[in-house]
Amino acid sequence: METDKKKLIQIDQFLEKLGGIPPIPAVARKVLRLAGSDDARLADIARLIATDQGLATQILRMCNSAYYGIPHRVKSLSRAVALLGFKSVRNLVVIHSLPRRRSGTPTFAEAAIWTHSTAGAIVARLLALETQAADPEEAMLGGLIHDTGRLVLNMLIPDHYEPVMRAIYNREGPSVEIEREAMGIDHTTVGEAVLRKWNFPDELVDTVRRHHDASDTLDPLTLIVQAANEELWILGMGVREPAEPVTELPPALGRLGYSLEELPELEERMRAAMESGKEFFGQV
């Protein structure tokens, strides 16, 4: 435990030298806190979201999107929150609060990172639904935020991180190894520190920290996120498409019970889910 504390202190110092951690909006922080409280009520969440008109508009828009398939048009925020529930609303708030880009036209790195993150959310949710190994909404959020460290590194040191992201995109090696060699730090440790600062639940912070660890050491939620990451590598989401078809089953997918022969059909389901999820996540 002492080693972990020392590591986090060093990471904090690293981030402070780079200009500090980008803040997550106050409304998002409060929604995260309320969603994790046993005493919270949906009405409390709705009142809080109503204080941010842009966020409230997004929640209503997404509630009425094809992604949720609600048969009648929802016109009030309180009704939207009631229909979606705590976890779905929390996920929407996080989606629209993450620091996607600095300004103007998205850079190569910004587009690649956001594509990978949103696809990770959709694929992780699908894997959770199919395997019932984790709560689908928790898996969705875990998949979305698993590379928060990349978002932050690219926000803080874009000129330095852009070539790192290009090397990852071009499959020049494992992402954490490329990052450590270039910067002495990787996106899992940065992501862990940032999400602790933002007061995310410990289970999700641990998933961000450990999603590149050996699959046989992982809890079910992190295993789902790692398996989603494996699929994104196969599908070429946020990285260059593979030159050759997969001939060996990735370990996390195997631990979830999938076989090599099942991958083509699984990938078809994933592509369909990602297509339907485009409106949900919006542009970079």
Secondary structure as the mmCIF struct_conf table of DSSP 4:
data_model
#
loop_
_struct_conf.conf_type_id
_struct_conf.id
_struct_conf.beg_label_comp_id
_struct_conf.beg_label_asym_id
_struct_conf.beg_label_seq_id
_struct_conf.end_label_comp_id
_struct_conf.end_label_asym_id
_struct_conf.end_label_seq_id
HELX_RH_AL_P HELX_RH_AL_P1 GLU A 2 LYS A 17
TURN_TY1_P TURN_TY1_P1 LEU A 18 GLY A 19
HELX_LH_PP_P HELX_LH_PP_P1 ILE A 21 PRO A 25
HELX_RH_AL_P HELX_RH_AL_P2 ALA A 26 ALA A 35
TURN_TY1_P TURN_TY1_P2 GLY A 36 GLY A 36
TURN_TY1_P TURN_TY1_P3 ASP A 38 ASP A 39
HELX_RH_AL_P HELX_RH_AL_P3 LEU A 42 ILE A 49
TURN_TY1_P TURN_TY1_P4 ALA A 50 THR A 51
HELX_RH_AL_P HELX_RH_AL_P4 GLN A 53 CYS A 63
TURN_TY1_P TURN_TY1_P5 ASN A 64 ASN A 64
BEND BEND1 SER A 65 SER A 65
TURN_TY1_P TURN_TY1_P6 ALA A 66 GLY A 69
BEND BEND2 PRO A 71 HIS A 72
HELX_RH_AL_P HELX_RH_AL_P5 LEU A 77 LEU A 84
HELX_RH_AL_P HELX_RH_AL_P6 PHE A 86 ILE A 95
TURN_TY1_P TURN_TY1_P7 HIS A 96 SER A 97
BEND BEND3 LEU A 98 LEU A 98
BEND BEND4 ARG A 102 THR A 105
HELX_LH_PP_P HELX_LH_PP_P2 PRO A 106 THR A 107
HELX_RH_AL_P HELX_RH_AL_P7 PHE A 108 THR A 131
BEND BEND5 ALA A 133 ALA A 134
HELX_RH_AL_P HELX_RH_AL_P8 PRO A 136 ILE A 145
TURN_TY1_P TURN_TY1_P8 HIS A 146 ASP A 147
HELX_RH_AL_P HELX_RH_AL_P9 THR A 148 LEU A 156
BEND BEND6 ILE A 157 ILE A 157
HELX_RH_AL_P HELX_RH_AL_P10 PRO A 158 TYR A 169
TURN_TY1_P TURN_TY1_P9 ASN A 170 ARG A 171
BEND BEND7 GLY A 173 GLY A 173
HELX_RH_AL_P HELX_RH_AL_P11 SER A 175 MET A 183
BEND BEND8 GLY A 184 GLY A 184
HELX_RH_AL_P HELX_RH_AL_P12 HIS A 187 LYS A 197
TURN_TY1_P TURN_TY1_P10 TRP A 198 ASN A 199
HELX_RH_AL_P HELX_RH_AL_P13 ASP A 202 ARG A 210
TURN_TY1_P TURN_TY1_P11 HIS A 211 HIS A 212
BEND BEND9 ASP A 213 ASP A 213
HELX_RH_3T_P HELX_RH_3T_P1 SER A 215 THR A 217
HELX_RH_AL_P HELX_RH_AL_P14 PRO A 220 LEU A 235
TURN_TY1_P TURN_TY1_P12 GLY A 236 GLY A 236
BEND BEND10 MET A 237 VAL A 239
HELX_LH_PP_P HELX_LH_PP_P3 ARG A 240 PRO A 242
BEND BEND11 ALA A 243 GLU A 244
BEND BEND12 GLU A 248 GLU A 248
HELX_RH_AL_P HELX_RH_AL_P15 PRO A 251 ARG A 255
TURN_TY1_P TURN_TY1_P13 LEU A 256 GLY A 257
HELX_RH_3T_P HELX_RH_3T_P2 LEU A 260 GLU A 262
HELX_RH_AL_P HELX_RH_AL_P16 LEU A 263 SER A 276
TURN_TY1_P TURN_TY1_P14 GLY A 277 GLY A 277
HELX_RH_AL_P HELX_RH_AL_P17 LYS A 278 PHE A 281
#
